[in-house]
Amino acid sequence: MQVHLSMLDAVDPRKPSVIPLVLTVTASQHPAVQDDFGDFVHTIRPGTGAASA
């Protein structure tokens, strides 16, 4: 499963970014993890530019 997120630069909206997120599992594993992957995708947010620990 692949998801491509498109985000605009907060300072210069002419500079978009595309972030590919990929889930690689077997066909039999897919039903068990697809909801978790969707939950993960929904947590992706632009950073503040500060380093995280």
ModelCIF file with pLDDT and N, C-alpha, C, O atoms, coordinates in Angstrom:
data_MODEL
#
_entry.id   MODEL 
#
_entity.id                         1 
_entity.type                       polymer 
_entity.pdbx_number_of_molecules   1 
#
_entity_poly.entity_id                      1 
_entity_poly.type                           'polypeptide(L)' 
_entity_poly.nstd_linkage                   no 
_entity_poly.nstd_monomer                   no 
_entity_poly.pdbx_seq_one_letter_code       MQVHLSMLDAVDPRKPSVIPLVLTVTASQHPAVQDDFGDFVHTIRPGTGAASA 
_entity_poly.pdbx_seq_one_letter_code_can   MQVHLSMLDAVDPRKPSVIPLVLTVTASQHPAVQDDFGDFVHTIRPGTGAASA 
_entity_poly.pdbx_strand_id                 A 
#
loop_
_entity_poly_seq.entity_id 
_entity_poly_seq.num 
_entity_poly_seq.mon_id 
_entity_poly_seq.hetero 
1 1  MET n 
1 2  GLN n 
1 3  VAL n 
1 4  HIS n 
1 5  LEU n 
1 6  SER n 
1 7  MET n 
1 8  LEU n 
1 9  ASP n 
1 10 ALA n 
1 11 VAL n 
1 12 ASP n 
1 13 PRO n 
1 14 ARG n 
1 15 LYS n 
1 16 PRO n 
1 17 SER n 
1 18 VAL n 
1 19 ILE n 
1 20 PRO n 
1 21 LEU n 
1 22 VAL n 
1 23 LEU n 
1 24 THR n 
1 25 VAL n 
1 26 THR n 
1 27 ALA n 
1 28 SER n 
1 29 GLN n 
1 30 HIS n 
1 31 PRO n 
1 32 ALA n 
1 33 VAL n 
1 34 GLN n 
1 35 ASP n 
1 36 ASP n 
1 37 PHE n 
1 38 GLY n 
1 39 ASP n 
1 40 PHE n 
1 41 VAL n 
1 42 HIS n 
1 43 THR n 
1 44 ILE n 
1 45 ARG n 
1 46 PRO n 
1 47 GLY n 
1 48 THR n 
1 49 GLY n 
1 50 ALA n 
1 51 ALA n 
1 52 SER n 
1 53 ALA n 
#
_struct_asym.id          A 
_struct_asym.entity_id   1 
#
loop_
_ma_qa_metric.id 
_ma_qa_metric.mode 
_ma_qa_metric.name 
_ma_qa_metric.software_group_id 
_ma_qa_metric.type 
1 global pLDDT . pLDDT 
2 local  pLDDT . pLDDT 
#
_ma_qa_metric_global.metric_id      1 
_ma_qa_metric_global.metric_value   87.66 
_ma_qa_metric_global.model_id       1 
_ma_qa_metric_global.ordinal_id     1 
#
loop_
_ma_qa_metric_local.label_asym_id 
_ma_qa_metric_local.label_comp_id 
_ma_qa_metric_local.label_seq_id 
_ma_qa_metric_local.metric_id 
_ma_qa_metric_local.metric_value 
_ma_qa_metric_local.model_id 
_ma_qa_metric_local.ordinal_id 
A MET 1  2 90.00 1 1  
A GLN 2  2 93.00 1 2  
A VAL 3  2 94.00 1 3  
A HIS 4  2 94.00 1 4  
A LEU 5  2 91.00 1 5  
A SER 6  2 91.00 1 6  
A MET 7  2 88.00 1 7  
A LEU 8  2 86.00 1 8  
A ASP 9  2 81.00 1 9  
A ALA 10 2 78.00 1 10 
A VAL 11 2 81.00 1 11 
A ASP 12 2 86.00 1 12 
A PRO 13 2 84.00 1 13 
A ARG 14 2 89.00 1 14 
A LYS 15 2 87.00 1 15 
A PRO 16 2 87.00 1 16 
A SER 17 2 87.00 1 17 
A VAL 18 2 90.00 1 18 
A ILE 19 2 90.00 1 19 
A PRO 20 2 94.00 1 20 
A LEU 21 2 95.00 1 21 
A VAL 22 2 95.00 1 22 
A LEU 23 2 95.00 1 23 
A THR 24 2 96.00 1 24 
A VAL 25 2 96.00 1 25 
A THR 26 2 96.00 1 26 
A ALA 27 2 95.00 1 27 
A SER 28 2 96.00 1 28 
A GLN 29 2 96.00 1 29 
A HIS 30 2 95.00 1 30 
A PRO 31 2 95.00 1 31 
A ALA 32 2 96.00 1 32 
A VAL 33 2 96.00 1 33 
A GLN 34 2 94.00 1 34 
A ASP 35 2 95.00 1 35 
A ASP 36 2 96.00 1 36 
A PHE 37 2 95.00 1 37 
A GLY 38 2 94.00 1 38 
A ASP 39 2 95.00 1 39 
A PHE 40 2 95.00 1 40 
A VAL 41 2 93.00 1 41 
A HIS 42 2 93.00 1 42 
A THR 43 2 93.00 1 43 
A ILE 44 2 90.00 1 44 
A ARG 45 2 83.00 1 45 
A PRO 46 2 79.00 1 46 
A GLY 47 2 75.00 1 47 
A THR 48 2 67.00 1 48 
A GLY 49 2 67.00 1 49 
A ALA 50 2 65.00 1 50 
A ALA 51 2 62.00 1 51 
A SER 52 2 57.00 1 52 
A ALA 53 2 55.00 1 53 
#
loop_
_atom_site.group_PDB 
_atom_site.id 
_atom_site.type_symbol 
_atom_site.label_atom_id 
_atom_site.label_alt_id 
_atom_site.label_comp_id 
_atom_site.label_asym_id 
_atom_site.label_entity_id 
_atom_site.label_seq_id 
_atom_site.pdbx_PDB_ins_code 
_atom_site.Cartn_x 
_atom_site.Cartn_y 
_atom_site.Cartn_z 
_atom_site.occupancy 
_atom_site.B_iso_or_equiv 
_atom_site.pdbx_formal_charge 
_atom_site.auth_seq_id 
_atom_site.auth_comp_id 
_atom_site.auth_asym_id 
_atom_site.auth_atom_id 
_atom_site.pdbx_PDB_model_num 
ATOM 1   N N  . MET A 1 1  ? 0.852  -1.154  0.000  1.00 90.00 ? 1  MET A N  1 
ATOM 2   C CA . MET A 1 1  ? 0.000  0.000   0.000  1.00 90.00 ? 1  MET A CA 1 
ATOM 3   C C  . MET A 1 1  ? 0.902  1.221   0.000  1.00 90.00 ? 1  MET A C  1 
ATOM 4   O O  . MET A 1 1  ? 1.911  1.251   0.705  1.00 90.00 ? 1  MET A O  1 
ATOM 5   N N  . GLN A 1 2  ? 0.546  2.232   -0.789 1.00 93.00 ? 2  GLN A N  1 
ATOM 6   C CA . GLN A 1 2  ? 1.300  3.471   -0.844 1.00 93.00 ? 2  GLN A CA 1 
ATOM 7   C C  . GLN A 1 2  ? 0.372  4.659   -0.638 1.00 93.00 ? 2  GLN A C  1 
ATOM 8   O O  . GLN A 1 2  ? -0.771 4.664   -1.094 1.00 93.00 ? 2  GLN A O  1 
ATOM 9   N N  . VAL A 1 3  ? 0.886  5.659   0.055  1.00 94.00 ? 3  VAL A N  1 
ATOM 10  C CA . VAL A 1 3  ? 0.185  6.927   0.225  1.00 94.00 ? 3  VAL A CA 1 
ATOM 11  C C  . VAL A 1 3  ? 1.191  8.016   -0.100 1.00 94.00 ? 3  VAL A C  1 
ATOM 12  O O  . VAL A 1 3  ? 2.335  7.958   0.353  1.00 94.00 ? 3  VAL A O  1 
ATOM 13  N N  . HIS A 1 4  ? 0.784  9.000   -0.873 1.00 94.00 ? 4  HIS A N  1 
ATOM 14  C CA . HIS A 1 4  ? 1.644  10.138  -1.176 1.00 94.00 ? 4  HIS A CA 1 
ATOM 15  C C  . HIS A 1 4  ? 1.000  11.388  -0.575 1.00 94.00 ? 4  HIS A C  1 
ATOM 16  O O  . HIS A 1 4  ? -0.095 11.791  -0.968 1.00 94.00 ? 4  HIS A O  1 
ATOM 17  N N  . LEU A 1 5  ? 1.704  11.990  0.385  1.00 91.00 ? 5  LEU A N  1 
ATOM 18  C CA . LEU A 1 5  ? 1.216  13.206  1.016  1.00 91.00 ? 5  LEU A CA 1 
ATOM 19  C C  . LEU A 1 5  ? 1.870  14.405  0.346  1.00 91.00 ? 5  LEU A C  1 
ATOM 20  O O  . LEU A 1 5  ? 3.081  14.417  0.126  1.00 91.00 ? 5  LEU A O  1 
ATOM 21  N N  . SER A 1 6  ? 1.078  15.397  0.027  1.00 91.00 ? 6  SER A N  1 
ATOM 22  C CA . SER A 1 6  ? 1.585  16.626  -0.556 1.00 91.00 ? 6  SER A CA 1 
ATOM 23  C C  . SER A 1 6  ? 1.441  17.734  0.476  1.00 91.00 ? 6  SER A C  1 
ATOM 24  O O  . SER A 1 6  ? 0.366  17.940  1.039  1.00 91.00 ? 6  SER A O  1 
ATOM 25  N N  . MET A 1 7  ? 2.541  18.446  0.719  1.00 88.00 ? 7  MET A N  1 
ATOM 26  C CA . MET A 1 7  ? 2.528  19.547  1.678  1.00 88.00 ? 7  MET A CA 1 
ATOM 27  C C  . MET A 1 7  ? 3.220  20.748  1.059  1.00 88.00 ? 7  MET A C  1 
ATOM 28  O O  . MET A 1 7  ? 4.183  20.606  0.305  1.00 88.00 ? 7  MET A O  1 
ATOM 29  N N  . LEU A 1 8  ? 2.719  21.938  1.387  1.00 86.00 ? 8  LEU A N  1 
ATOM 30  C CA . LEU A 1 8  ? 3.336  23.168  0.909  1.00 86.00 ? 8  LEU A CA 1 
ATOM 31  C C  . LEU A 1 8  ? 4.270  23.726  1.967  1.00 86.00 ? 8  LEU A C  1 
ATOM 32  O O  . LEU A 1 8  ? 4.023  23.591  3.165  1.00 86.00 ? 8  LEU A O  1 
ATOM 33  N N  . ASP A 1 9  ? 5.346  24.353  1.512  1.00 81.00 ? 9  ASP A N  1 
ATOM 34  C CA . ASP A 1 9  ? 6.276  25.027  2.405  1.00 81.00 ? 9  ASP A CA 1 
ATOM 35  C C  . ASP A 1 9  ? 5.560  26.215  3.044  1.00 81.00 ? 9  ASP A C  1 
ATOM 36  O O  . ASP A 1 9  ? 4.942  27.013  2.339  1.00 81.00 ? 9  ASP A O  1 
ATOM 37  N N  . ALA A 1 10 ? 5.635  26.342  4.360  1.00 78.00 ? 10 ALA A N  1 
ATOM 38  C CA . ALA A 1 10 ? 4.937  27.417  5.067  1.00 78.00 ? 10 ALA A CA 1 
ATOM 39  C C  . ALA A 1 10 ? 5.493  28.792  4.692  1.00 78.00 ? 10 ALA A C  1 
ATOM 40  O O  . ALA A 1 10 ? 4.759  29.780  4.714  1.00 78.00 ? 10 ALA A O  1 
ATOM 41  N N  . VAL A 1 11 ? 6.768  28.862  4.350  1.00 81.00 ? 11 VAL A N  1 
ATOM 42  C CA . VAL A 1 11 ? 7.387  30.138  3.995  1.00 81.00 ? 11 VAL A CA 1 
ATOM 43  C C  . VAL A 1 11 ? 7.193  30.439  2.513  1.00 81.00 ? 11 VAL A C  1 
ATOM 44  O O  . VAL A 1 11 ? 6.893  31.575  2.147  1.00 81.00 ? 11 VAL A O  1 
ATOM 45  N N  . ASP A 1 12 ? 7.359  29.447  1.672  1.00 86.00 ? 12 ASP A N  1 
ATOM 46  C CA . ASP A 1 12 ? 7.245  29.634  0.227  1.00 86.00 ? 12 ASP A CA 1 
ATOM 47  C C  . ASP A 1 12 ? 6.341  28.548  -0.356 1.00 86.00 ? 12 ASP A C  1 
ATOM 48  O O  . ASP A 1 12 ? 6.815  27.465  -0.698 1.00 86.00 ? 12 ASP A O  1 
ATOM 49  N N  . PRO A 1 13 ? 5.034  28.835  -0.470 1.00 84.00 ? 13 PRO A N  1 
ATOM 50  C CA . PRO A 1 13 ? 4.086  27.818  -0.952 1.00 84.00 ? 13 PRO A CA 1 
ATOM 51  C C  . PRO A 1 13 ? 4.334  27.353  -2.390 1.00 84.00 ? 13 PRO A C  1 
ATOM 52  O O  . PRO A 1 13 ? 3.678  26.424  -2.861 1.00 84.00 ? 13 PRO A O  1 
ATOM 53  N N  . ARG A 1 14 ? 5.278  27.994  -3.090 1.00 89.00 ? 14 ARG A N  1 
ATOM 54  C CA . ARG A 1 14 ? 5.631  27.527  -4.435 1.00 89.00 ? 14 ARG A CA 1 
ATOM 55  C C  . ARG A 1 14 ? 6.524  26.299  -4.378 1.00 89.00 ? 14 ARG A C  1 
ATOM 56  O O  . ARG A 1 14 ? 6.835  25.703  -5.409 1.00 89.00 ? 14 ARG A O  1 
ATOM 57  N N  . LYS A 1 15 ? 6.945  25.915  -3.151 1.00 87.00 ? 15 LYS A N  1 
ATOM 58  C CA . LYS A 1 15 ? 7.839  24.770  -2.983 1.00 87.00 ? 15 LYS A CA 1 
ATOM 59  C C  . LYS A 1 15 ? 7.100  23.616  -2.302 1.00 87.00 ? 15 LYS A C  1 
ATOM 60  O O  . LYS A 1 15 ? 7.238  23.412  -1.096 1.00 87.00 ? 15 LYS A O  1 
ATOM 61  N N  . PRO A 1 16 ? 6.319  22.865  -3.076 1.00 87.00 ? 16 PRO A N  1 
ATOM 62  C CA . PRO A 1 16 ? 5.618  21.728  -2.473 1.00 87.00 ? 16 PRO A CA 1 
ATOM 63  C C  . PRO A 1 16 ? 6.567  20.550  -2.232 1.00 87.00 ? 16 PRO A C  1 
ATOM 64  O O  . PRO A 1 16 ? 7.609  20.424  -2.875 1.00 87.00 ? 16 PRO A O  1 
ATOM 65  N N  . SER A 1 17 ? 6.182  19.715  -1.311 1.00 87.00 ? 17 SER A N  1 
ATOM 66  C CA . SER A 1 17 ? 6.908  18.476  -1.046 1.00 87.00 ? 17 SER A CA 1 
ATOM 67  C C  . SER A 1 17 ? 5.924  17.318  -1.159 1.00 87.00 ? 17 SER A C  1 
ATOM 68  O O  . SER A 1 17 ? 4.755  17.448  -0.794 1.00 87.00 ? 17 SER A O  1 
ATOM 69  N N  . VAL A 1 18 ? 6.394  16.205  -1.659 1.00 90.00 ? 18 VAL A N  1 
ATOM 70  C CA . VAL A 1 18 ? 5.592  14.992  -1.706 1.00 90.00 ? 18 VAL A CA 1 
ATOM 71  C C  . VAL A 1 18 ? 6.310  13.953  -0.861 1.00 90.00 ? 18 VAL A C  1 
ATOM 72  O O  . VAL A 1 18 ? 7.485  13.659  -1.080 1.00 90.00 ? 18 VAL A O  1 
ATOM 73  N N  . ILE A 1 19 ? 5.591  13.405  0.104  1.00 90.00 ? 19 ILE A N  1 
ATOM 74  C CA . ILE A 1 19 ? 6.164  12.439  1.024  1.00 90.00 ? 19 ILE A CA 1 
ATOM 75  C C  . ILE A 1 19 ? 5.525  11.078  0.751  1.00 90.00 ? 19 ILE A C  1 
ATOM 76  O O  . ILE A 1 19 ? 4.334  10.890  1.002  1.00 90.00 ? 19 ILE A O  1 
ATOM 77  N N  . PRO A 1 20 ? 6.306  10.131  0.239  1.00 94.00 ? 20 PRO A N  1 
ATOM 78  C CA . PRO A 1 20 ? 5.753  8.789   0.012  1.00 94.00 ? 20 PRO A CA 1 
ATOM 79  C C  . PRO A 1 20 ? 5.808  7.967   1.305  1.00 94.00 ? 20 PRO A C  1 
ATOM 80  O O  . PRO A 1 20 ? 6.844  7.907   1.967  1.00 94.00 ? 20 PRO A O  1 
ATOM 81  N N  . LEU A 1 21 ? 4.709  7.351   1.647  1.00 95.00 ? 21 LEU A N  1 
ATOM 82  C CA . LEU A 1 21 ? 4.641  6.424   2.782  1.00 95.00 ? 21 LEU A CA 1 
ATOM 83  C C  . LEU A 1 21 ? 4.251  5.069   2.215  1.00 95.00 ? 21 LEU A C  1 
ATOM 84  O O  . LEU A 1 21 ? 3.272  4.955   1.477  1.00 95.00 ? 21 LEU A O  1 
ATOM 85  N N  . VAL A 1 22 ? 5.018  4.044   2.561  1.00 95.00 ? 22 VAL A N  1 
ATOM 86  C CA . VAL A 1 22 ? 4.818  2.732   1.958  1.00 95.00 ? 22 VAL A CA 1 
ATOM 87  C C  . VAL A 1 22 ? 4.683  1.673   3.043  1.00 95.00 ? 22 VAL A C  1 
ATOM 88  O O  . VAL A 1 22 ? 5.481  1.623   3.979  1.00 95.00 ? 22 VAL A O  1 
ATOM 89  N N  . LEU A 1 23 ? 3.686  0.848   2.910  1.00 95.00 ? 23 LEU A N  1 
ATOM 90  C CA . LEU A 1 23 ? 3.490  -0.305  3.779  1.00 95.00 ? 23 LEU A CA 1 
ATOM 91  C C  . LEU A 1 23 ? 3.752  -1.556  2.937  1.00 95.00 ? 23 LEU A C  1 
ATOM 92  O O  . LEU A 1 23 ? 3.108  -1.767  1.910  1.00 95.00 ? 23 LEU A O  1 
ATOM 93  N N  . THR A 1 24 ? 4.691  -2.369  3.376  1.00 96.00 ? 24 THR A N  1 
ATOM 94  C CA . THR A 1 24 ? 5.011  -3.601  2.662  1.00 96.00 ? 24 THR A CA 1 
ATOM 95  C C  . THR A 1 24 ? 4.723  -4.787  3.570  1.00 96.00 ? 24 THR A C  1 
ATOM 96  O O  . THR A 1 24 ? 5.386  -4.984  4.589  1.00 96.00 ? 24 THR A O  1 
ATOM 97  N N  . VAL A 1 25 ? 3.741  -5.558  3.192  1.00 96.00 ? 25 VAL A N  1 
ATOM 98  C CA . VAL A 1 25 ? 3.352  -6.753  3.941  1.00 96.00 ? 25 VAL A CA 1 
ATOM 99  C C  . VAL A 1 25 ? 2.881  -7.813  2.947  1.00 96.00 ? 25 VAL A C  1 
ATOM 100 O O  . VAL A 1 25 ? 2.666  -7.529  1.769  1.00 96.00 ? 25 VAL A O  1 
ATOM 101 N N  . THR A 1 26 ? 2.730  -9.013  3.434  1.00 96.00 ? 26 THR A N  1 
ATOM 102 C CA . THR A 1 26 ? 2.164  -10.068 2.583  1.00 96.00 ? 26 THR A CA 1 
ATOM 103 C C  . THR A 1 26 ? 0.654  -9.851  2.476  1.00 96.00 ? 26 THR A C  1 
ATOM 104 O O  . THR A 1 26 ? 0.063  -9.118  3.269  1.00 96.00 ? 26 THR A O  1 
ATOM 105 N N  . ALA A 1 27 ? 0.055  -10.486 1.507  1.00 95.00 ? 27 ALA A N  1 
ATOM 106 C CA . ALA A 1 27 ? -1.398 -10.365 1.327  1.00 95.00 ? 27 ALA A CA 1 
ATOM 107 C C  . ALA A 1 27 ? -2.152 -10.837 2.562  1.00 95.00 ? 27 ALA A C  1 
ATOM 108 O O  . ALA A 1 27 ? -3.182 -10.267 2.921  1.00 95.00 ? 27 ALA A O  1 
ATOM 109 N N  . SER A 1 28 ? -1.645 -11.868 3.206  1.00 96.00 ? 28 SER A N  1 
ATOM 110 C CA . SER A 1 28 ? -2.342 -12.385 4.389  1.00 96.00 ? 28 SER A CA 1 
ATOM 111 C C  . SER A 1 28 ? -2.189 -11.453 5.594  1.00 96.00 ? 28 SER A C  1 
ATOM 112 O O  . SER A 1 28 ? -3.046 -11.457 6.478  1.00 96.00 ? 28 SER A O  1 
ATOM 113 N N  . GLN A 1 29 ? -1.124 -10.663 5.650  1.00 96.00 ? 29 GLN A N  1 
ATOM 114 C CA . GLN A 1 29 ? -0.918 -9.715  6.753  1.00 96.00 ? 29 GLN A CA 1 
ATOM 115 C C  . GLN A 1 29 ? -1.715 -8.427  6.575  1.00 96.00 ? 29 GLN A C  1 
ATOM 116 O O  . GLN A 1 29 ? -2.025 -7.746  7.552  1.00 96.00 ? 29 GLN A O  1 
ATOM 117 N N  . HIS A 1 30 ? -2.041 -8.097  5.350  1.00 95.00 ? 30 HIS A N  1 
ATOM 118 C CA . HIS A 1 30 ? -2.655 -6.802  5.048  1.00 95.00 ? 30 HIS A CA 1 
ATOM 119 C C  . HIS A 1 30 ? -3.900 -6.480  5.879  1.00 95.00 ? 30 HIS A C  1 
ATOM 120 O O  . HIS A 1 30 ? -3.970 -5.386  6.438  1.00 95.00 ? 30 HIS A O  1 
ATOM 121 N N  . PRO A 1 31 ? -4.869 -7.364  5.987  1.00 95.00 ? 31 PRO A N  1 
ATOM 122 C CA . PRO A 1 31 ? -6.068 -7.028  6.774  1.00 95.00 ? 31 PRO A CA 1 
ATOM 123 C C  . PRO A 1 31 ? -5.753 -6.698  8.235  1.00 95.00 ? 31 PRO A C  1 
ATOM 124 O O  . PRO A 1 31 ? -6.438 -5.881  8.849  1.00 95.00 ? 31 PRO A O  1 
ATOM 125 N N  . ALA A 1 32 ? -4.732 -7.325  8.782  1.00 96.00 ? 32 ALA A N  1 
ATOM 126 C CA . ALA A 1 32 ? -4.403 -7.118  10.194 1.00 96.00 ? 32 ALA A CA 1 
ATOM 127 C C  . ALA A 1 32 ? -3.712 -5.789  10.457 1.00 96.00 ? 32 ALA A C  1 
ATOM 128 O O  . ALA A 1 32 ? -3.758 -5.288  11.580 1.00 96.00 ? 32 ALA A O  1 
ATOM 129 N N  . VAL A 1 33 ? -3.068 -5.202  9.438  1.00 96.00 ? 33 VAL A N  1 
ATOM 130 C CA . VAL A 1 33 ? -2.281 -3.976  9.675  1.00 96.00 ? 33 VAL A CA 1 
ATOM 131 C C  . VAL A 1 33 ? -2.788 -2.744  8.933  1.00 96.00 ? 33 VAL A C  1 
ATOM 132 O O  . VAL A 1 33 ? -2.306 -1.640  9.189  1.00 96.00 ? 33 VAL A O  1 
ATOM 133 N N  . GLN A 1 34 ? -3.744 -2.902  8.023  1.00 94.00 ? 34 GLN A N  1 
ATOM 134 C CA . GLN A 1 34 ? -4.155 -1.750  7.213  1.00 94.00 ? 34 GLN A CA 1 
ATOM 135 C C  . GLN A 1 34 ? -4.741 -0.619  8.048  1.00 94.00 ? 34 GLN A C  1 
ATOM 136 O O  . GLN A 1 34 ? -4.489 0.547   7.741  1.00 94.00 ? 34 GLN A O  1 
ATOM 137 N N  . ASP A 1 35 ? -5.507 -0.914  9.083  1.00 95.00 ? 35 ASP A N  1 
ATOM 138 C CA . ASP A 1 35 ? -6.061 0.151   9.919  1.00 95.00 ? 35 ASP A CA 1 
ATOM 139 C C  . ASP A 1 35 ? -4.969 0.870   10.703 1.00 95.00 ? 35 ASP A C  1 
ATOM 140 O O  . ASP A 1 35 ? -5.019 2.089   10.865 1.00 95.00 ? 35 ASP A O  1 
ATOM 141 N N  . ASP A 1 36 ? -3.981 0.117   11.190 1.00 96.00 ? 36 ASP A N  1 
ATOM 142 C CA . ASP A 1 36 ? -2.857 0.738   11.899 1.00 96.00 ? 36 ASP A CA 1 
ATOM 143 C C  . ASP A 1 36 ? -2.068 1.653   10.967 1.00 96.00 ? 36 ASP A C  1 
ATOM 144 O O  . ASP A 1 36 ? -1.635 2.732   11.373 1.00 96.00 ? 36 ASP A O  1 
ATOM 145 N N  . PHE A 1 37 ? -1.882 1.229   9.729  1.00 95.00 ? 37 PHE A N  1 
ATOM 146 C CA . PHE A 1 37 ? -1.172 2.071   8.761  1.00 95.00 ? 37 PHE A CA 1 
ATOM 147 C C  . PHE A 1 37 ? -1.957 3.352   8.503  1.00 95.00 ? 37 PHE A C  1 
ATOM 148 O O  . PHE A 1 37 ? -1.374 4.435   8.451  1.00 95.00 ? 37 PHE A O  1 
ATOM 149 N N  . GLY A 1 38 ? -3.256 3.240   8.344  1.00 94.00 ? 38 GLY A N  1 
ATOM 150 C CA . GLY A 1 38 ? -4.099 4.429   8.173  1.00 94.00 ? 38 GLY A CA 1 
ATOM 151 C C  . GLY A 1 38 ? -4.009 5.362   9.369  1.00 94.00 ? 38 GLY A C  1 
ATOM 152 O O  . GLY A 1 38 ? -3.942 6.580   9.204  1.00 94.00 ? 38 GLY A O  1 
ATOM 153 N N  . ASP A 1 39 ? -4.006 4.801   10.568 1.00 95.00 ? 39 ASP A N  1 
ATOM 154 C CA . ASP A 1 39 ? -3.853 5.618   11.780 1.00 95.00 ? 39 ASP A CA 1 
ATOM 155 C C  . ASP A 1 39 ? -2.505 6.333   11.780 1.00 95.00 ? 39 ASP A C  1 
ATOM 156 O O  . ASP A 1 39 ? -2.422 7.509   12.134 1.00 95.00 ? 39 ASP A O  1 
ATOM 157 N N  . PHE A 1 40 ? -1.447 5.618   11.381 1.00 95.00 ? 40 PHE A N  1 
ATOM 158 C CA . PHE A 1 40 ? -0.114 6.209   11.295 1.00 95.00 ? 40 PHE A CA 1 
ATOM 159 C C  . PHE A 1 40 ? -0.096 7.366   10.302 1.00 95.00 ? 40 PHE A C  1 
ATOM 160 O O  . PHE A 1 40 ? 0.424  8.439   10.607 1.00 95.00 ? 40 PHE A O  1 
ATOM 161 N N  . VAL A 1 41 ? -0.658 7.153   9.122  1.00 93.00 ? 41 VAL A N  1 
ATOM 162 C CA . VAL A 1 41 ? -0.666 8.193   8.087  1.00 93.00 ? 41 VAL A CA 1 
ATOM 163 C C  . VAL A 1 41 ? -1.339 9.460   8.615  1.00 93.00 ? 41 VAL A C  1 
ATOM 164 O O  . VAL A 1 41 ? -0.894 10.569  8.319  1.00 93.00 ? 41 VAL A O  1 
ATOM 165 N N  . HIS A 1 42 ? -2.398 9.301   9.390  1.00 93.00 ? 42 HIS A N  1 
ATOM 166 C CA . HIS A 1 42 ? -3.120 10.455  9.916  1.00 93.00 ? 42 HIS A CA 1 
ATOM 167 C C  . HIS A 1 42 ? -2.326 11.228  10.964 1.00 93.00 ? 42 HIS A C  1 
ATOM 168 O O  . HIS A 1 42 ? -2.716 12.339  11.324 1.00 93.00 ? 42 HIS A O  1 
ATOM 169 N N  . THR A 1 43 ? -1.228 10.672  11.461 1.00 93.00 ? 43 THR A N  1 
ATOM 170 C CA . THR A 1 43 ? -0.415 11.373  12.463 1.00 93.00 ? 43 THR A CA 1 
ATOM 171 C C  . THR A 1 43 ? 0.673  12.236  11.839 1.00 93.00 ? 43 THR A C  1 
ATOM 172 O O  . THR A 1 43 ? 1.306  13.024  12.542 1.00 93.00 ? 43 THR A O  1 
ATOM 173 N N  . ILE A 1 44 ? 0.907  12.106  10.534 1.00 90.00 ? 44 ILE A N  1 
ATOM 174 C CA . ILE A 1 44 ? 1.994  12.846  9.882  1.00 90.00 ? 44 ILE A CA 1 
ATOM 175 C C  . ILE A 1 44 ? 1.612  14.314  9.790  1.00 90.00 ? 44 ILE A C  1 
ATOM 176 O O  . ILE A 1 44 ? 0.563  14.670  9.255  1.00 90.00 ? 44 ILE A O  1 
ATOM 177 N N  . ARG A 1 45 ? 2.491  15.161  10.327 1.00 83.00 ? 45 ARG A N  1 
ATOM 178 C CA . ARG A 1 45 ? 2.293  16.615  10.317 1.00 83.00 ? 45 ARG A CA 1 
ATOM 179 C C  . ARG A 1 45 ? 3.606  17.289  9.942  1.00 83.00 ? 45 ARG A C  1 
ATOM 180 O O  . ARG A 1 45 ? 4.677  16.722  10.156 1.00 83.00 ? 45 ARG A O  1 
ATOM 181 N N  . PRO A 1 46 ? 3.531  18.482  9.390  1.00 79.00 ? 46 PRO A N  1 
ATOM 182 C CA . PRO A 1 46 ? 4.774  19.213  9.104  1.00 79.00 ? 46 PRO A CA 1 
ATOM 183 C C  . PRO A 1 46 ? 5.521  19.508  10.395 1.00 79.00 ? 46 PRO A C  1 
ATOM 184 O O  . PRO A 1 46 ? 4.915  19.732  11.443 1.00 79.00 ? 46 PRO A O  1 
ATOM 185 N N  . GLY A 1 47 ? 6.844  19.506  10.304 1.00 75.00 ? 47 GLY A N  1 
ATOM 186 C CA . GLY A 1 47 ? 7.667  19.806  11.468 1.00 75.00 ? 47 GLY A CA 1 
ATOM 187 C C  . GLY A 1 47 ? 7.804  21.308  11.682 1.00 75.00 ? 47 GLY A C  1 
ATOM 188 O O  . GLY A 1 47 ? 7.370  22.120  10.865 1.00 75.00 ? 47 GLY A O  1 
ATOM 189 N N  . THR A 1 48 ? 8.403  21.636  12.776 1.00 67.00 ? 48 THR A N  1 
ATOM 190 C CA . THR A 1 48 ? 8.623  23.048  13.123 1.00 67.00 ? 48 THR A CA 1 
ATOM 191 C C  . THR A 1 48 ? 9.986  23.534  12.657 1.00 67.00 ? 48 THR A C  1 
ATOM 192 O O  . THR A 1 48 ? 10.275 24.729  12.718 1.00 67.00 ? 48 THR A O  1 
ATOM 193 N N  . GLY A 1 49 ? 10.822 22.617  12.194 1.00 67.00 ? 49 GLY A N  1 
ATOM 194 C CA . GLY A 1 49 ? 12.179 22.973  11.805 1.00 67.00 ? 49 GLY A CA 1 
ATOM 195 C C  . GLY A 1 49 ? 13.157 22.767  12.944 1.00 67.00 ? 49 GLY A C  1 
ATOM 196 O O  . GLY A 1 49 ? 14.370 22.814  12.739 1.00 67.00 ? 49 GLY A O  1 
ATOM 197 N N  . ALA A 1 50 ? 12.641 22.538  14.142 1.00 65.00 ? 50 ALA A N  1 
ATOM 198 C CA . ALA A 1 50 ? 13.505 22.291  15.297 1.00 65.00 ? 50 ALA A CA 1 
ATOM 199 C C  . ALA A 1 50 ? 13.881 20.819  15.338 1.00 65.00 ? 50 ALA A C  1 
ATOM 200 O O  . ALA A 1 50 ? 13.104 19.955  14.932 1.00 65.00 ? 50 ALA A O  1 
ATOM 201 N N  . ALA A 1 51 ? 15.078 20.547  15.832 1.00 62.00 ? 51 ALA A N  1 
ATOM 202 C CA . ALA A 1 51 ? 15.508 19.145  15.971 1.00 62.00 ? 51 ALA A CA 1 
ATOM 203 C C  . ALA A 1 51 ? 14.708 18.498  17.084 1.00 62.00 ? 51 ALA A C  1 
ATOM 204 O O  . ALA A 1 51 ? 14.399 19.126  18.096 1.00 62.00 ? 51 ALA A O  1 
ATOM 205 N N  . SER A 1 52 ? 14.380 17.238  16.879 1.00 57.00 ? 52 SER A N  1 
ATOM 206 C CA . SER A 1 52 ? 13.647 16.508  17.929 1.00 57.00 ? 52 SER A CA 1 
ATOM 207 C C  . SER A 1 52 ? 14.592 15.489  18.560 1.00 57.00 ? 52 SER A C  1 
ATOM 208 O O  . SER A 1 52 ? 15.513 14.986  17.918 1.00 57.00 ? 52 SER A O  1 
ATOM 209 N N  . ALA A 1 53 ? 14.342 15.207  19.811 1.00 55.00 ? 53 ALA A N  1 
ATOM 210 C CA . ALA A 1 53 ? 15.202 14.253  20.532 1.00 55.00 ? 53 ALA A CA 1 
ATOM 211 C C  . ALA A 1 53 ? 14.546 12.904  20.616 1.00 55.00 ? 53 ALA A C  1 
ATOM 212 O O  . ALA A 1 53 ? 15.118 11.975  21.185 1.00 55.00 ? 53 ALA A O  1 
#
